Amino acid sequence: MSKLSDEQKQAALEAGKQGMKDAYEKSKTKTGLKWWERLLWVVLAGAAYAASALLGGCGHSVDVTPKKTVVCKDGSCLVLEPGHISYSQAQPETDVPPVVQSLKK
């Protein structure tokens, strides 16, 4: 990844701040969250918004919605949702079918 310009750094910082503000406002409507869960939610949202500003120009596709954030590149995706993180990886294409062996006892 090439060195970021000052404008790119500032854009990422502003996106992160805005994401944290949005997440904080939304977290107020969620009942039953402990203080650390609310803080974690706000920090993750800010990081996701900042990442979208930084990664958008280097071949990654970034989709940020109120319910989840998806960062993809070359068929592999990282999904951030409230409460969990998941990762999926593209499977290689092959002409050879998988080999299935039965276990005989």
C-alpha positions, -999 to 999 in steps of 0.1 A, spaced: 0 0 0 14 34 -9 19 62 16 -13 81 23 -15 118 16 -26 142 43 -60 146 26 -65 108 27 -55 107 63 -79 135 72 -107 119 52 -102 86 71 -102 104 104 -134 123 96 -151 91 84 -141 74 116 -154 103 138 -187 104 119 -190 66 122 -185 68 159 -210 95 163 -236 76 143 -229 44 163 -232 62 196 -266 77 186 -278 43 175 -265 26 206 -287 48 227 -317 31 212 -304 -4 221 -317 -13 255 -298 -37 278 -262 -29 266 -236 -27 292 -212 3 291 -183 -18 276 -206 -32 249 -217 3 239 -181 14 238 -170 -16 218 -199 -10 193 -188 27 189 -151 19 184 -158 -9 159 -181 13 139 -155 41 139 -129 17 127 -152 3 100 -159 38 87 -122 47 87 -113 15 70 -139 22 43 -122 55 36 -87 39 35 -94 7 17 -118 19 -9 -90 30 -32 -68 -1 -31 -90 -28 -47 -112 -35 -17 -149 -31 -19 -164 -17 13 -201 -17 21 -212 1 53 -248 -2 64 -264 4 98 -267 -34 103 -233 -46 90 -200 -37 73 -186 -59 46 -150 -56 33 -142 -77 2 -112 -83 -20 -105 -111 -45 -136 -131 -34 -127 -130 3 -149 -110 26 -148 -98 62 -182 -91 77 -187 -71 109 -221 -73 125 -232 -63 160 -221 -91 182 -199 -110 158 -173 -110 131 -171 -135 102 -147 -142 74 -153 -161 41 -127 -170 16 -131 -177 -21 -127 -214 -30 -103 -221 -58 -117 -233 -91 -107 -268 -101 -115 -294 -128 -109 -322 -103 -140 -331 -82 -134 -336 -45 -125 -371 -34 -149 -387 -9 -137 -417 10 -160 -438 32 -148 -451 65 -152 -488 68 -151 -504 103 
